[in-house]
Amino acid sequence: MKARTLGAIAVLLTPVVITVADLLRLGAEGGVLADGSASTTQLFTAVNAHRGAWEAGAWLFYLAALLTIPMVLLLWRLAVDRAPVLAWTGGVLGAGMVTGQIAHLMGYFVTVGALSGMPDTEAAVSAQQSLDASSLGFAVFAPFLLGVLLAPAVLALALWRARVIPGWALGSVLLGTVVFAAFSGQPWASVVWGVALVAGLLPAARSALRSVDTDAPRVADRSATSAAPVAPPAR
């Protein structure tokens, strides 16, 4: 499979996987926001009651982190020649998106999943609150928020400046970004974000696949040329 084909698949799959993973997370949490002792206890209770959905969401977020790598690389490659500053900015944010997703997995899914299963609930809640209060923990988590929120928007802007995607596609990605920023935590907002990104980045995926198709005849022509018999010299 060509690198561009893999990247095009990742461009369309990444928002879908993140959306499904976020819906599973929200369903497992039951609308609980862990910002105090009582709510942290409720969060642990909800996670224990929906352990399957919680773990499925965690594994999907891990898959999304892996898919983000070829997605960002492809979008950067499509835009960097004509919009280098925006492409590099989006690429750096995309790298933060990848590392942030791993940090999010370890700092939230792994810790909440492990602590919620401890028999000593009081000690588990205390440990979770200590982690939540860590400034280093927040600094490591910040790239996830910035990357997920800004990387697709900046890369879409770069693609639009590079004339890879039309204006409506850029608008779709920006709409999803605004909805996610304003209503994060609402299931419908996650769905709108995912649909908006898939629609907005679809032209970029098609452009990458068209490049693969146009390369194929050239390879075939070179093969035919190299395989053509050489006529013997006339005597």
C-alpha positions as CSV (number, residue, x, y, z in Angstrom):
1,M,0.0,0.0,0.0
2,K,1.4,3.4,-1.0
3,A,2.1,5.9,1.7
4,R,-0.4,8.4,0.3
5,T,-3.1,5.8,0.2
6,L,-2.4,5.0,3.9
7,G,-2.5,8.7,4.7
8,A,-5.8,9.2,2.9
9,I,-7.4,6.4,4.8
10,A,-6.0,7.8,8.1
11,V,-7.4,11.3,7.2
12,L,-10.9,9.9,7.0
13,L,-10.6,7.3,9.8
14,T,-9.0,9.5,12.5
15,P,-12.0,11.8,13.2
16,V,-14.4,8.8,13.1
17,V,-12.3,6.8,15.6
18,I,-11.9,9.8,17.9
19,T,-15.7,10.5,17.8
20,V,-16.6,6.9,18.6
21,A,-14.0,6.8,21.4
22,D,-15.3,10.0,22.9
23,L,-18.9,8.8,22.8
24,L,-17.9,5.7,24.6
25,R,-16.0,7.8,27.2
26,L,-19.0,10.1,27.7
27,G,-21.3,7.2,28.1
28,A,-19.1,5.5,30.6
29,E,-18.6,8.7,32.6
30,G,-22.3,9.2,32.8
31,G,-22.0,13.0,32.7
32,V,-19.8,13.2,35.8
33,L,-17.1,15.9,35.9
34,A,-14.3,14.9,38.3
35,D,-13.6,18.3,39.9
36,G,-14.1,17.4,43.6
37,S,-14.1,14.5,46.0
38,A,-17.8,13.6,45.6
39,S,-17.7,13.8,41.8
40,T,-14.5,11.8,41.6
41,T,-16.2,9.1,43.6
42,Q,-19.2,9.2,41.3
43,L,-16.8,9.0,38.3
44,F,-15.1,5.9,39.7
45,T,-18.5,4.4,40.3
46,A,-19.7,5.1,36.8
47,V,-16.5,3.7,35.2
48,N,-16.8,0.5,37.3
49,A,-20.4,0.2,36.1
50,H,-19.4,0.7,32.4
51,R,-16.0,-0.9,32.4
52,G,-16.4,-2.4,29.0
53,A,-17.3,0.9,27.3
54,W,-14.5,2.6,29.2
55,E,-11.8,0.2,28.1
56,A,-13.1,0.1,24.5
57,G,-13.0,3.9,24.4
58,A,-9.4,3.8,25.7
59,W,-8.2,1.4,23.0
60,L,-9.9,3.4,20.3
61,F,-8.2,6.6,21.5
62,Y,-4.9,4.6,21.3
63,L,-5.7,3.6,17.7
64,A,-6.6,7.2,16.9
65,A,-3.2,8.4,18.2
66,L,-1.5,5.9,15.8
67,L,-3.8,7.0,12.9
68,T,-3.0,10.7,13.6
69,I,0.6,10.2,12.6
70,P,0.0,9.4,8.9
71,M,-2.9,11.8,8.8
72,V,-0.8,14.8,9.9
73,L,2.1,13.7,7.6
74,L,-0.1,13.6,4.5
75,L,-1.9,16.9,5.2
76,W,1.5,18.5,5.8
77,R,2.9,17.1,2.6
78,L,0.0,18.3,0.5
79,A,0.2,21.9,1.7
80,V,3.9,22.5,2.5
81,D,5.0,23.5,-1.0
82,R,2.5,26.3,-1.4
83,A,1.7,27.2,2.3
84,P,4.9,26.3,4.2
85,V,4.4,28.5,7.3
86,L,0.8,27.3,7.9
87,A,1.8,23.7,7.0
88,W,4.7,23.6,9.5
89,T,2.5,25.3,12.2
90,G,-0.2,22.6,11.6
91,G,2.5,19.9,11.6
92,V,3.9,21.0,15.0
93,L,0.4,21.1,16.4
94,G,-0.3,17.7,14.9
95,A,2.8,16.4,16.7
96,G,1.4,17.8,19.9
97,M,-1.9,16.1,19.1
98,V,-0.1,12.7,18.9
99,T,2.0,13.1,22.1
100,G,-1.0,14.7,23.8
101,Q,-3.2,11.7,23.0
102,I,-0.7,9.4,24.5
103,A,-0.5,11.6,27.6
104,H,-4.3,11.7,27.8
105,L,-4.4,7.9,27.7
106,M,-1.8,7.5,30.4
107,G,-2.9,10.4,32.6
108,Y,-6.6,9.8,32.4
109,F,-7.8,6.5,31.0
110,V,-5.0,4.4,32.6
111,T,-5.1,6.1,35.9
112,V,-8.9,6.4,36.3
113,G,-9.3,2.9,35.0
114,A,-6.7,1.6,37.6
115,L,-7.8,3.7,40.5
116,S,-11.5,3.1,40.1
117,G,-10.8,-0.6,40.5
118,M,-9.0,-0.2,43.9
119,P,-10.8,-1.6,46.9
120,D,-9.9,1.5,49.0
121,T,-12.0,4.1,47.4
122,E,-10.9,6.9,49.7
123,A,-7.2,6.4,48.9
124,A,-8.0,6.1,45.2
125,V,-10.0,9.4,45.2
126,S,-7.1,11.1,47.0
127,A,-4.6,9.9,44.5
128,Q,-6.7,11.0,41.6
129,Q,-7.1,14.5,43.1
130,S,-3.3,14.8,43.6
131,L,-2.8,13.9,40.0
132,D,-5.4,16.4,38.9
133,A,-3.7,19.1,40.9
134,S,-0.2,18.5,39.4
135,S,1.0,21.4,37.2
136,L,3.3,19.1,35.4
137,G,0.4,16.8,34.6
138,F,-1.5,19.7,33.2
139,A,1.5,20.8,31.1
140,V,1.8,17.3,29.6
141,F,-2.0,17.2,29.0
142,A,-2.1,20.7,27.3
143,P,-0.8,19.5,23.9
144,F,-3.8,17.2,23.7
145,L,-6.2,20.0,24.0
146,L,-4.3,22.3,21.7
147,G,-3.6,19.6,19.1
148,V,-7.1,18.2,18.9
149,L,-8.6,21.6,18.8
150,L,-6.2,23.5,16.5
151,A,-4.2,21.1,14.4
152,P,-7.0,20.1,12.0
153,A,-8.1,23.8,11.7
154,V,-4.6,25.1,10.9
155,L,-3.8,22.2,8.5
156,A,-7.2,22.8,6.8
157,L,-6.3,26.5,6.4
158,A,-2.9,25.5,4.9
159,L,-4.6,23.1,2.5
160,W,-7.0,25.9,1.4
161,R,-4.1,28.3,0.9
162,A,-2.4,25.6,-1.1
163,R,-5.6,25.2,-3.2
164,V,-5.9,21.6,-2.2
165,I,-9.4,22.0,-0.6
166,P,-12.1,24.5,-1.5
167,G,-13.5,27.2,0.8
168,W,-16.6,25.1,1.9
169,A,-14.3,22.3,3.1
170,L,-12.2,24.8,5.2
171,G,-15.5,26.2,6.5
172,S,-16.6,22.7,7.5
173,V,-13.4,22.0,9.5
174,L,-13.6,25.4,11.2
175,L,-17.3,24.8,12.1
176,G,-16.4,21.5,13.7
177,T,-13.6,23.2,15.6
178,V,-15.8,26.0,16.9
179,V,-18.6,23.5,18.0
180,F,-16.0,21.3,19.7
181,A,-14.5,24.3,21.6
182,A,-17.8,25.7,22.7
183,F,-19.7,22.5,23.6
184,S,-17.0,20.0,24.4
185,G,-18.4,17.2,26.6
186,Q,-21.7,17.0,24.8
187,P,-22.2,13.9,22.7
188,W,-23.8,15.8,19.8
189,A,-20.8,18.1,19.7
190,S,-18.4,15.2,19.3
191,V,-20.6,13.9,16.4
192,V,-20.7,17.3,14.7
193,W,-16.9,17.6,15.1
194,G,-16.3,14.2,13.5
195,V,-18.7,14.7,10.6
196,A,-17.4,18.2,9.9
197,L,-13.8,17.0,9.8
198,V,-14.5,14.1,7.6
199,A,-16.4,16.3,5.1
200,G,-13.9,19.0,5.2
201,L,-10.8,16.8,4.7
202,L,-12.4,14.5,2.1
203,P,-11.1,16.7,-0.8
204,A,-7.6,16.3,0.6
205,A,-7.9,12.6,0.8
206,R,-9.2,12.5,-2.8
207,S,-6.3,14.7,-3.9
208,A,-3.8,12.3,-2.4
209,L,-5.5,9.3,-4.1
210,R,-5.5,11.0,-7.4
211,S,-1.8,11.5,-7.1
212,V,-1.4,7.8,-6.5
213,D,-3.5,7.1,-9.7
214,T,-1.4,9.4,-11.8
215,D,1.8,7.9,-10.6
216,A,0.7,4.4,-11.7
217,P,0.9,4.9,-15.5
218,R,4.3,6.4,-15.1
219,V,5.6,3.4,-13.3
220,A,4.0,1.1,-15.9
221,D,5.6,3.2,-18.7
222,R,9.0,2.9,-17.2
223,S,8.6,-0.8,-16.8
224,A,7.5,-1.2,-20.4
225,T,10.4,0.9,-21.6
226,S,13.0,-1.0,-19.6
227,A,11.5,-4.4,-20.7
228,A,11.4,-3.5,-24.4
229,P,13.8,-5.6,-26.5
230,V,16.7,-3.8,-28.0
231,A,16.9,-4.3,-31.8
232,P,20.3,-5.7,-33.0
233,P,22.5,-3.4,-35.0
234,A,22.1,-3.6,-38.8
235,R,24.8,-5.3,-40.7
